[in-house]
């Protein structure tokens, strides 16, 4: 699956995803940080994760998140990946970073 995501990304691009997997879903649990980092690195991607905030989940406008009462009753992870560029690791900045407004300049 990561190879397909990588093919869609331009060098230097980032992708942000909200993920929620709990035991009752009947799926394998989300891998730990080291396992994720290794899997993404094999595809030339840098990755970082953290718990998503309620505002981020609401901002996704996901009807599934509403039905599943995420993140109140279901944990949600924000995952951001960046593609390497010219042999340099992908640069992620900080998850949740908002660019400064350049109004008036």
C-alpha positions as CSV (number, residue, x, y, z in Angstrom):
1,X,0.0,0.0,0.0
2,X,2.8,2.5,0.8
3,X,4.3,2.0,-2.6
4,X,1.0,3.2,-4.1
5,X,0.9,6.2,-1.9
6,X,4.6,7.0,-2.8
7,X,3.7,6.8,-6.5
8,X,1.1,9.5,-6.0
9,X,3.5,11.9,-4.2
10,X,5.8,14.4,-5.8
11,X,9.3,14.8,-4.4
12,X,9.1,16.9,-1.2
13,X,5.3,16.3,-0.9
14,X,3.6,15.5,2.4
15,X,0.4,13.5,3.1
16,X,-1.6,13.6,6.3
17,X,-4.0,10.9,7.3
18,X,-6.3,10.3,10.2
19,X,-6.3,6.6,11.3
20,X,-8.3,4.7,14.0
21,X,-8.1,1.0,14.6
22,X,-9.4,-0.7,17.7
23,X,-9.6,-4.4,18.6
24,X,-13.3,-4.7,17.9
25,X,-12.6,-3.7,14.2
26,X,-11.1,-7.2,13.7
27,X,-8.0,-5.7,12.1
28,X,-4.4,-5.8,13.1
29,X,-3.4,-3.1,15.5
30,X,-1.6,-0.1,14.1
31,X,2.1,-0.8,14.2
32,X,4.4,1.0,16.7
33,X,6.5,4.0,15.9
34,X,9.7,2.1,15.0
35,X,7.9,-0.4,12.8
36,X,6.1,2.5,11.0
37,X,9.3,4.4,10.5
38,X,11.1,1.4,9.0
39,X,8.2,0.6,6.6
40,X,7.9,4.2,5.4
41,X,11.7,4.5,5.1
42,X,11.8,1.5,2.8
43,X,9.6,3.5,0.4
44,X,11.7,6.7,0.7
45,X,9.2,8.4,3.1
46,X,9.7,10.0,6.5
47,X,6.8,9.5,9.0
48,X,5.6,10.9,12.3
49,X,2.5,10.3,14.3
50,X,0.6,11.7,17.3
51,X,-2.9,11.6,18.7
52,X,-5.3,13.7,16.7
53,X,-7.1,16.6,18.4
54,X,-10.9,16.8,18.5
55,X,-10.6,19.9,16.3
56,X,-8.6,18.0,13.7
57,X,-11.1,15.1,13.6
58,X,-14.0,17.6,13.3
59,X,-12.1,19.5,10.6
60,X,-11.9,16.3,8.5
61,X,-15.7,16.5,8.1
62,X,-15.7,12.7,8.2
63,X,-19.1,11.1,8.5
64,X,-17.5,8.0,9.8
65,X,-15.8,9.9,12.6
66,X,-19.2,11.3,13.6
67,X,-20.8,7.8,13.5
68,X,-17.9,6.3,15.5
69,X,-17.9,9.2,18.0
70,X,-14.2,9.8,17.3
71,X,-12.1,10.9,19.2
72,X,-14.4,10.9,22.3
73,X,-15.1,7.2,22.3
74,X,-12.5,6.0,19.8
75,X,-8.8,7.0,19.6
76,X,-7.6,8.7,16.4
77,X,-4.0,9.0,15.2
78,X,-2.8,11.7,12.9
79,X,-0.1,10.4,10.6
80,X,2.0,12.6,8.4
81,X,4.5,11.3,5.8
82,X,6.9,13.2,3.6
83,X,8.7,12.0,0.5
84,X,12.4,12.3,0.2
85,X,13.8,14.8,-2.3
86,X,17.2,14.5,-4.1
87,X,18.5,11.9,-1.6
88,X,17.5,14.1,1.4
89,X,15.0,12.7,4.0
90,X,11.5,14.1,3.7
91,X,11.0,17.2,5.8
92,X,7.9,17.1,8.0
93,X,8.1,20.2,10.0
94,X,5.8,19.8,12.9
95,X,2.4,18.0,12.8
96,X,-0.2,20.7,13.3
97,X,2.0,23.5,12.1
98,X,0.1,26.3,10.4
99,X,1.9,28.6,8.0
100,X,2.0,32.2,9.0
101,X,-0.2,34.6,7.1
102,X,1.7,36.9,4.8
103,X,-1.2,39.4,4.6
104,X,0.1,43.0,4.2
105,X,3.5,41.9,2.8
